[in-house]
Amino acid sequence: MRIDAQDPKNSYIEKLVAVTDPGLLAIEARLRAADRWGVNIGANEGRLLALLVQVSGAKKVVEIGTLFGYSTVWLARALPANGQPAIGQTDGRVWTIERDPISAAHARQGFLDCGVAERIDLLEGEASEKLRELESAHSPFDLVFIDANKSAYPEYLDWAERNLRVGGLVIADNVFLGGAVFYDAKPDSVSLRQWQGMREFNQRLLSGGKFTSAFVPTSEGLLVGVLV
Ligand SMILES: C[S@@+](CC[C@H](N)C(=O)[O-])C[C@H]1O[C@@H](n2cnc3c(N)ncnc32)[C@H](O)[C@@H]1O
């Protein structure tokens, strides 16, 4: 969520979507204190995630990349009202993956502050390992939100193809890779693996035949696809 605050369009949007609830504001305060505010999605993207959970009727959601749980709260709050299962049940849940223990601790506190802790399983560790565990325990899923290490996006897409139900959604943030994907030669700002990986990811989602997809051209680039 790095936005140009000078652009009147952005200030207009920010004003209308401003968050007022104390739980999300507490997460924002923690992110700011840790100088991580802006690494998370913004409130308008949060609204879009929530809207996509609601219109798709998603109950089983996987998020790769929790940070302090800002996006996770938007996803969890959008689960169906009757999707408040007892701990241990497998529907109406968000499984979110974070490898950094400090971020994971902040996220756990945020889930309590926002009143959604019972809907979320925070899996602490490497995404590749946690995704393997999720695949064997809970597949298929309704929605996957990808927002972690950029070079692994193609592997996360492989996983989504195997583990989404038909009609399930894949949503990915930062697909413009700070603008690096726009160029046919790799810019110095990114590694070859990141640049090739993200270009492959976008290409597969947009024209690989397995998804109906579209860019949402936020400043960082969101991609939304439905498995057909
Ligand atoms: C962009 S932030 C996520 C932001 C969050 N989705 C939000 O909008 O509030 C990416 C997070 O993914 C985590 N991450 C990166 N690579 C990972 C990996 N291979 N396995 C697990 N977590 C990873 C990072 O530690 C970081 O907290």
The ligand as a Gaussian input file, in Angstrom:
#p B3LYP/6-31G(d) Opt

LIG

0 1
 C        3.665000      -7.753000       2.520000
 S        3.770000      -8.495000       4.087000
 C        2.114000      -9.065000       4.352000
 C        1.155000      -7.959000       4.605000
 C       -0.209000      -8.399000       5.077000
 N       -0.796000      -9.348000       4.126000
 C       -1.119000      -7.201000       5.214000
 O       -1.543000      -6.687000       4.164000
 O       -1.412000      -6.792000       6.332000
 C        4.610000     -10.009000       3.745000
 C        4.787000     -10.899000       4.949000
 O        5.110000     -12.193000       4.468000
 C        6.059000     -12.779000       5.313000
 N        6.801000     -13.778000       4.502000
 C        7.640000     -13.513000       3.460000
 N        8.096000     -14.655000       2.927000
 C        7.562000     -15.661000       3.655000
 C        7.675000     -17.084000       3.594000
 N        8.444000     -17.694000       2.662000
 N        6.973000     -17.814000       4.475000
 C        6.185000     -17.203000       5.403000
 N        6.056000     -15.869000       5.518000
 C        6.724000     -15.095000       4.657000
 C        6.936000     -11.616000       5.775000
 O        7.597000     -11.928000       6.995000
 C        5.916000     -10.488000       5.878000
 O        5.454000     -10.349000       7.204000

